[in-house]
Amino acid sequence: MTNYNLNENIFREYDIRGIVEQDFPENFVYDLGRSMGTKFLSLGEEQIGVSGDLRKSTDFIKRSVDFIQNLIT
């Protein structure tokens, strides 16, 4: 198990929020994508929507170590 030393306030009731450069190390984003994909697949989901806003960090999250690819593998 990896210890990310994360900001304890990033996890919200309805989403995950934080300052990308400070709160989301690349290995965390990678593992988050893998764990979310595993959970969705175990629930029988066949489609996953990924969205974002116009902030520069949206592209970082989507591309970070193939976040979207990890959702489906």
C-alpha positions in Angstrom: 0.0 0.0 0.0 1.3 3.4 -0.9 1.4 6.3 1.5 0.6 9.4 -0.5 0.6 11.9 2.4 -2.4 13.6 0.9 -4.3 16.7 2.0 -7.1 15.2 4.1 -9.6 17.8 2.7 -9.5 16.7 -0.9 -12.1 14.0 -0.6 -15.6 15.5 -0.5 -19.0 14.0 -0.4 -19.6 14.4 -4.1 -16.1 14.8 -5.6 -12.4 15.1 -5.1 -11.0 18.7 -5.0 -7.6 20.2 -4.5 -4.7 22.1 -6.1 -3.4 19.8 -8.7 0.3 20.7 -8.3 0.1 20.3 -4.5 -2.5 17.7 -3.8 -2.3 15.2 -6.7 1.0 13.5 -7.2 1.2 11.6 -10.5 1.3 8.2 -8.8 -1.8 9.0 -6.8 -3.7 10.0 -10.1 -2.5 6.7 -11.6 -3.7 4.6 -8.7 -7.0 6.6 -8.4 -7.7 5.7 -12.1 -7.0 2.0 -11.5 -9.0 1.8 -8.3 -12.0 3.6 -9.8 -11.9 1.4 -12.9 -11.8 -1.7 -10.8 -14.8 -0.5 -8.7 -16.8 0.4 -11.8 -16.1 -2.9 -13.5 -17.0 -4.8 -10.3 -20.4 -3.0 -10.4 -20.9 -4.2 -14.0 -20.5 -0.7 -15.5 -19.6 -0.8 -19.2 -19.3 3.0 -19.8 -17.5 5.7 -17.8 -17.8 9.4 -18.5 -14.8 11.6 -17.8 -15.4 15.4 -17.8 -13.5 18.5 -16.8 -13.6 22.2 -17.0 -11.4 24.8 -18.8 -8.6 24.9 -16.2 -5.1 23.9 -17.4 -5.1 21.2 -14.7 -7.9 19.2 -16.4 -5.6 18.1 -19.2 -2.9 17.1 -16.6 -5.4 14.9 -14.7 -6.8 13.3 -17.9 -3.3 12.6 -19.3 -1.5 11.9 -16.1 0.0 8.4 -16.5 -2.9 7.5 -18.8 -5.7 8.2 -16.2 -8.4 7.3 -18.6 -6.6 4.1 -19.8 -6.3 3.0 -16.2 -10.1 3.4 -15.7 -10.6 0.7 -18.3 -7.8 -1.8 -17.6 
